[in-house]
Amino acid sequence: MDINKLREQIDQIDTDLVKLFNQRMEVAANVADYKKENNLPIFDPARERELLGKIADAADEETRVSLLALYNLILELSRTHQRQRNAPPSTLVNEVQNAIQSTPTLFPERAVVACQGVEGAFSQRACEKIFAQPDIVYVNTFDRVFSAVDSGLCHYGVLPLENSSAGSVNSIYALMMKHNFKIVRCVRVKVDHCLVAAHGVELDDIREIISHEQAINQCAEFLSKMPNVRVTTCTNTAEAARMVAESGRSDMAAICSRDAYLQYSLHLLDSSIQDQDNNYTRFICISKNLEIYPGADKTSLMMALPHKPGSLYNTISKFYALGINLVKLESRPIAQRDFEFMFYFDLATSIYSTQFIKMLADLDASGLEFRYLGTYREVL
């Protein structure tokens, strides 16, 4: 058996497959024209079931599963081709292109920005990495950050989205689903947690530790060594430091940032108590308006996909076909909708690429429940 001859056979088969695929897409385009003339929908589930049944019957048992996977992808590509041929100009693509033209070339150095917490919060540090001279308005909850931006009190809001060790901040995803805001920038902040208390307090005196839920999760290993200490959650790590400073208690400590304990003149009991030294939180900057600044190369999407086999695969395969790198995928249950999930995607792609425009146009015309969250640059 000669490997070169076998490869020549495969090359010839591939050449034939390319020709046949091109012919199939040409016929699909004619089908799209017929459907448009006769006001028929692009997706014909009965026809696709019939076709897949024939493929399954004709396939060898050994190749049946692979062939069905291949033809599911071919059918998805065919629908995409037909939608692109028949769809009117994409409103979303026009919105994105207008934003590129109307957004200033330089990201603002000064802005009124809403942050959850108080002075010394990690969100303050994130805000100061994004803006050179921010005017920060502190609010009590993440929901109020959105409200401050929605009302016009603040132009931007800065919010934590995910942590490298504790995972995503679930409430932010829910709020992003609720509000039609856009991400205009993001930043990663190194998180070092300190255990702090009033001056004169020692570690053995502590009976209660307070902090934000995420910080507590990030310090789980450290806290497991203090089984007799009660752990209480609060709204923010800096708020925890302030509560300790104002409490007058000698048995309470807070987990917070170095900035926060210095801000409230507390005593450092221990530093870098997080489980992982390489601990980062990703913060997003949101705006009510779509703003796309030069250098934007990360896109975020949210999409509710049909609850059926292959729906997520078909979506991801389109990203792959367009050469778009999927860097994050996460799912969230949709409230009050049983067994339905909203998927969150982060994609690495230039705003100026033709592949990006094709992706947006196809998603806009797909009929899927889909939300474009913005294209932006990540500040390191």
Buried (B, 14 or more C-beta within 10 A) or exposed (E): EEEEEEEEEEEEEEEEEEEEEEEBBEEBBEBBEEBBEEEEEBBBEEEBEEBBEEBEEEBEEEEBEEBBEEBBBBBBBBBBBBBBBBBEEBEBBEBBBEBBEEBEEEBBEEBBBBBBBBBBBBBBBBBBBBBEEBEBBBBEBBBBBBBBBBEEEBBBBBBBBBBBBBEBBEBBBBBBBEBEBBBBBBBBBEBEBBBBBBEEBEEEBBBBBBBBBBBBBBBEEBBEEBEEBEBBEBBBBBBBBBBBBEBEBBBBBBBBBBBBBBBBEBBEBBEBBBBEEEBBBBBBBBBBEBBBBEEBBBBBBBBBBEEEEBBBBBBBBBBEBBEBEBEBBBEBEBEEEEEBBBBBBBBEBBBEBEBBBBBBBBBBBBEBEBBBBBBBBBBE
